[in-house]
Amino acid sequence: MITRRWIDFPAFGFKSPFSDLDRMKRQLDQLFGQATDEKGYPARRAGVFPLINLTENKNNYFIRAELPGVSAEELDIQSTDRNIAITGHRETPADESAGYHRREREFGRFSRAFTLPGEIERDKIDATLKNGILTITIPKAEEAKPKQIKIR
């Protein structure tokens, strides 16, 4: 009995302590259908594109988005209530014969939506695109602006 446990009879080989985790990972990948492209590589997943900063000052909210290679004609900005949505399209480079060693830039359609923390004046929203940076200036509504209270 001691000999049997010591040499792991009848399976004489080593069993990795992580073999069960590897098996579960393979099963989960099959269950969720890990997508692959036509060459068998993992399919590109949509990342968070474009990168956005949302800031505010006393009078305005500002959304700044990094959009290198995107023209103003390829963008659509919509506003409803306290929400702003940015959609657009960045074209894939024309050279399809290129062999990539690394491909990290996102291409194709994108969409980002935000709910702003306060009421806005939708009619006065302004957007500019300069050097690949989209800046959207969103004026706060009067009721959303902070009020200075004087102490007597």
C-alpha positions in Angstrom: 0.0 0.0 0.0 2.8 2.5 0.8 4.6 1.6 -2.4 1.5 2.1 -4.4 1.0 5.6 -3.1 4.6 6.5 -3.4 4.9 5.6 -7.1 1.3 6.6 -8.0 0.5 3.1 -9.2 -1.0 2.4 -11.8 -0.2 5.8 -13.4 3.6 6.0 -13.3 3.9 9.4 -15.0 3.9 12.8 -13.3 0.7 14.7 -13.3 1.0 18.5 -13.3 -0.8 20.2 -10.5 -2.2 22.6 -13.2 -3.4 20.0 -15.6 -7.0 20.3 -14.4 -6.9 24.1 -14.8 -5.5 23.7 -18.4 -8.3 21.3 -19.2 -10.9 23.7 -17.8 -9.5 26.6 -19.8 -9.7 24.6 -23.0 -13.3 23.6 -22.2 -14.2 27.3 -21.5 -12.6 28.4 -24.7 -14.6 25.8 -26.6 -17.8 26.8 -24.7 -17.5 30.5 -25.4 -16.3 29.8 -29.0 -13.0 31.6 -29.0 -13.1 33.2 -32.4 -10.2 32.9 -34.8 -9.5 34.5 -38.2 -9.0 32.6 -41.4 -5.4 31.8 -40.5 -6.3 30.4 -37.1 -5.0 33.3 -35.1 -7.2 34.7 -32.3 -9.6 37.2 -33.8 -9.1 40.8 -33.2 -11.3 42.1 -30.4 -12.6 45.6 -30.3 -10.6 47.6 -27.8 -11.5 50.8 -26.2 -11.1 53.1 -29.1 -10.9 56.1 -29.2 -9.1 56.9 -25.9 -11.1 59.6 -24.1 -10.7 62.2 -21.4 -13.8 63.7 -19.8 -13.1 66.8 -17.8 -15.0 69.8 -16.5 -14.5 73.4 -15.3 -17.0 75.8 -13.8 -18.8 76.4 -17.1 -18.2 73.5 -19.4 -17.6 69.8 -19.8 -14.8 68.8 -22.2 -14.4 65.5 -24.1 -11.1 65.0 -25.7 -10.6 62.0 -27.9 -7.5 60.7 -29.7 -8.5 60.0 -33.3 -5.3 59.9 -35.4 -6.0 59.2 -39.1 -9.7 60.1 -38.8 -11.2 63.0 -40.7 -14.1 65.2 -39.5 -16.3 63.7 -42.3 -15.9 60.2 -40.8 -17.3 61.3 -37.4 -20.8 61.6 -36.1 -21.5 63.2 -32.8 -25.0 63.0 -31.2 -26.4 64.5 -28.1 -29.5 63.5 -26.2 -30.5 64.8 -22.7 -27.2 64.4 -20.7 -25.6 61.9 -23.2 -23.0 62.3 -25.9 -22.3 59.6 -28.5 -19.3 59.6 -30.8 -19.3 57.2 -33.7 -17.0 57.0 -36.7 -14.9 54.9 -39.0 -11.1 54.6 -39.4 -10.0 53.1 -42.7 -7.6 50.2 -42.9 -4.3 51.1 -44.7 -4.4 50.4 -48.4 -1.4 48.0 -48.5 -3.1 44.6 -48.1 0.0 42.8 -49.2 2.0 43.9 -46.1 3.1 41.2 -43.6 2.5 42.4 -40.1 4.9 41.7 -37.3 2.7 43.5 -34.8 -0.7 45.1 -35.3 -2.0 47.2 -32.5 -3.8 50.1 -34.1 -7.6 49.7 -34.3 -9.4 50.0 -37.7 -13.0 49.9 -38.6 -16.2 51.3 -37.0 -16.1 52.6 -33.4 -18.6 54.0 -31.0 -18.3 55.6 -27.5 -21.1 57.0 -25.4 -21.1 59.0 -22.2 -23.6 60.2 -19.6 -22.5 63.5 -18.3 -22.9 64.2 -14.5 -25.1 67.3 -14.9 -27.5 69.1 -17.2 -26.1 70.6 -20.5 -27.1 73.2 -23.1 -27.3 70.9 -26.1 -27.7 73.8 -28.6 -24.3 75.3 -27.7 -22.1 72.2 -28.0 -19.0 72.8 -30.1 -16.6 70.3 -31.6 -13.1 70.7 -33.2 -10.7 68.2 -34.7 -7.1 69.3 -34.8 -3.9 67.2 -35.1 -5.9 64.0 -34.4 -7.5 65.3 -31.2 -11.3 65.8 -31.2 -12.3 68.3 -28.6 -16.0 68.6 -27.7 -16.9 71.6 -25.5 -20.3 71.1 -23.8 -21.7 74.1 -21.9 -23.3 73.3 -18.5 -26.9 74.4 -18.0 -27.4 77.3 -15.6 -29.0 75.0 -13.0 -25.9 72.7 -13.2 -23.4 75.5 -12.6 -22.1 75.9 -9.0 -23.5 78.9 -7.2 -21.5 81.1 -4.9 -23.3 81.6 -1.6 -22.3 84.6 0.4 -22.1 84.3 4.2 -23.7 87.1 6.2 
